[in-house]
C-alpha cells in the first residue's frame, strides 16, 4: 500500500498547494476582488471533474499496460509545461468581465499538471484495488484529503509568510518531480501485472449487474454540488465582509476537505441525528449573521460562517458516504462527486451573477440542503433525521435570542427571548410538532410499529415546503429604499434612496457589499457638499485644500465610488480617476452627479489602476500628479497589490517632486498603517496619520488617512500638523510588502 499512499498524498498536497499560489499570482491583475478566487475554484473543480472522468474511462476501458503507458505519457507532458508561473503577457487591461481570460490563463499555465494531479486519487485507488483485492480503498481517499488539508493549512501560516511567490512556484515544481517518480513506479507495477482488465474479485463482481439505483446516483451528484455551493458562497461572503486574503480562501476549503476526511475514514464519525440537529442550529446562526451584516465582529463572522459550513459539509458528505457503492463502481462514484463539485462552482461563479443582483446563493444553498435531507429521510425511511431536525429547531429558540442579545449589545437575553417567541410563533409551533413526532416515535418503537412512509414523507416534505415559502419571500423581499441594484464579477452594488419626500434631506447612498462607497444630497444647493470619507477635516480634505499649487492642479484618484473627491477640484484643475468596475462608473453619472457637476476637467480611466499607470508610463506619459489618492476599496480593504514596494515606485514616477500620496486606511478588520509606514521608510518619505470623527454631522464618517510626501515643510503647516495623530507609544513594526510577498493575515486586527 505504501507506494500508492505516498503517490496519493503527494499528489493531493500539490493539487491544493497550487490553488492559493496561482490565485495569488493573478489576483492583482484582475482588481484583487473575491471574484478572482471564485473563478479559480470553478476552474479547479471543472478540471478535477476532467481528471476523474479520465481515471474512470481509462480504468474501465483500457488494459493495464495501456493505462500505464498513457499515464506515463501525460506525466512527461506535465513536466514539460513547467514552470507554472504566469508571464506578464497575461496581464490584461480588461474593464469588463475577465472570467474568460482568467480561465484561459489557468488552462495554459497549470491546466495539464493540475489535470494529471486531479486524476491521482481515483486512479491510484483503482490500481490499488487490482493489486490488493478485498482491501477497502476508501481510506486512501481519506488520505488524499489529509494531504489536501495539510497543503491548505500550511500555505497561509508557512509558505506565504516564509517564501516569495517565485520561490513557492520553484518548490512546487520540485514537488511535482517527486510526484512523477512515485506515480511512474506505480504505473510500472501496473505494467508488470496481469493483462486482465479486472482482478479476480472485481471480475466476479462484474458478472452481477450494478445494484445502485439512479436515485442514489442523483444524490451522488446533488449532495457534493450543494456542499460546493455553500463552500463558494461562504467564501464569497467572508471575502466581501472582511478581506480578500488567502487565509479566508483556505479556511473554508480546509473545513470542506476536513469533512471529507472524517466522513470517508469511517462511518462511525458521522452521527446522523447529532449533525442534523447541528444543521438546524447552524442555519439559524447563518440567518442571524446575514441580518447583522457588518455589525457582527470579524471573529464572530469567521467563526459563525465557517462553523456552519463545516456542519453542512458533514451532513452532505456523511450522507454521500452512506451511499457509497462497491469497488466496481468506485471511479463512477468519484466521477459523480467531482461533477457535483463542478456544478456547484458553475452555479456560484457563472449562473448566480447572471441571475441575481445580490448574493443569494448562500441562502438558496442552505434551503436546498434541507430539501436534500428531507428526500434522504423519505427514501431511507429514517426518523432519526426528523428527530435531529426537531431537536435542533427547539435548540435555536434559545440560541437565536442569545445571539441577538450578543450582536445588538442592547437588550438582554430575556427581552430578546420574549421578542423572538412573539415574532416567530409559527417557527416555535413547528419545533413543537417535531418534538411531538419524536415522542410518538419513541412510543412506536416500544410497540414495534413499522415506519410509516406517508407520515415521514409528509413531515419532511412539509418542512421543505415551508422552507420554500420563506425562501421565496426572502428573495423577493427588497428594501423599498433600494433605487438600483446590480451584480457583476466585482461584487454587488446598491443605491439607496433616503428621505425622498424631504427636499433638504433627500440623498442617495452607494453600497458595495457591506461597505459604503459614498453619498450625495439630491438638492442642487447641497449636491457638491463633501460627505462620507471626504470631510473638510479628513486627511484627503486637508490635502486637497492645502496643496502646494493653488490652481492648475493635476489630481489622481484610484477608486471612483460616487466621485465625491471631485467636489474639491477647481476650474483649471484636471482630475484623472481610475476605476475597474463598469457598473460603478455608470452610477457615478446617474443618480450621482459629483463628476458631472465638477468645474474641473474630469477623466475616468476604466481598468485596474496599477496596470493603467504602468501602460501610461510605458507609453512615455507621466501624469505629474500634485496629489494621488488611493481609495480603491475591495470589500473592506484596499487591494494588496496597490500597497507594495513596486506599486509605490510606480506612483512616485507619476508624482510631482512635492506631490502628495493620500492613502485611505479606514478599516474594521485590517491595520494597514504598518504597511504604509514601511513604504514611506523604504522611499525616504515623510508621513502624517490623520484620523477624524465628525460627531455632529451624520453625513461624515470616521476616517483615517495617511498623507505621504517628500515635502516635509508641507506636513508642518498648521492645519495639517494640528490634525496629525500623536504617534503611538508602542507602534506595530513596519511591514514592507512586495509583489512577491504580501500577507494580509499578519495585519488582521
Secondary structure as GFF3:
##gff-version 3
##sequence-region A 1 749
A	DSSP	alpha_helix	2	27	.	.	.	ID=ss1
A	DSSP	three_ten_helix	28	30	.	.	.	ID=ss2
A	DSSP	alpha_helix	34	61	.	.	.	ID=ss3
A	DSSP	alpha_helix	64	80	.	.	.	ID=ss4
A	DSSP	three_ten_helix	88	90	.	.	.	ID=ss5
A	DSSP	alpha_helix	99	118	.	.	.	ID=ss6
A	DSSP	alpha_helix	120	131	.	.	.	ID=ss7
A	DSSP	alpha_helix	138	154	.	.	.	ID=ss8
A	DSSP	pi_helix	155	159	.	.	.	ID=ss9
A	DSSP	alpha_helix	160	162	.	.	.	ID=ss10
A	DSSP	alpha_helix	165	192	.	.	.	ID=ss11
A	DSSP	alpha_helix	200	206	.	.	.	ID=ss12
A	DSSP	alpha_helix	214	241	.	.	.	ID=ss13
A	DSSP	alpha_helix	246	265	.	.	.	ID=ss14
A	DSSP	three_ten_helix	267	269	.	.	.	ID=ss15
A	DSSP	alpha_helix	272	292	.	.	.	ID=ss16
A	DSSP	three_ten_helix	293	295	.	.	.	ID=ss17
A	DSSP	alpha_helix	298	322	.	.	.	ID=ss18
A	DSSP	three_ten_helix	327	329	.	.	.	ID=ss19
A	DSSP	alpha_helix	330	346	.	.	.	ID=ss20
A	DSSP	pi_helix	347	351	.	.	.	ID=ss21
A	DSSP	alpha_helix	352	355	.	.	.	ID=ss22
A	DSSP	alpha_helix	361	379	.	.	.	ID=ss23
A	DSSP	alpha_helix	383	408	.	.	.	ID=ss24
A	DSSP	alpha_helix	413	423	.	.	.	ID=ss25
A	DSSP	alpha_helix	425	446	.	.	.	ID=ss26
A	DSSP	alpha_helix	453	476	.	.	.	ID=ss27
A	DSSP	beta_strand	482	488	.	.	.	ID=ss28
A	DSSP	beta_strand	491	498	.	.	.	ID=ss29
A	DSSP	beta_strand	507	512	.	.	.	ID=ss30
A	DSSP	beta_strand	515	521	.	.	.	ID=ss31
A	DSSP	alpha_helix	539	545	.	.	.	ID=ss32
A	DSSP	beta_strand	554	558	.	.	.	ID=ss33
A	DSSP	three_ten_helix	564	568	.	.	.	ID=ss34
A	DSSP	beta_strand	574	579	.	.	.	ID=ss35
A	DSSP	alpha_helix	582	587	.	.	.	ID=ss36
A	DSSP	alpha_helix	594	597	.	.	.	ID=ss37
A	DSSP	beta_strand	601	606	.	.	.	ID=ss38
A	DSSP	alpha_helix	609	618	.	.	.	ID=ss39
A	DSSP	beta_strand	625	630	.	.	.	ID=ss40
A	DSSP	beta_strand	633	634	.	.	.	ID=ss41
A	DSSP	beta_strand	637	638	.	.	.	ID=ss42
A	DSSP	three_ten_helix	640	642	.	.	.	ID=ss43
A	DSSP	alpha_helix	645	653	.	.	.	ID=ss44
A	DSSP	beta_strand	655	664	.	.	.	ID=ss45
A	DSSP	alpha_helix	673	682	.	.	.	ID=ss46
A	DSSP	beta_strand	686	692	.	.	.	ID=ss47
A	DSSP	beta_strand	703	709	.	.	.	ID=ss48
A	DSSP	alpha_helix	712	716	.	.	.	ID=ss49
A	DSSP	alpha_helix	718	723	.	.	.	ID=ss50
A	DSSP	three_ten_helix	744	747	.	.	.	ID=ss51
###
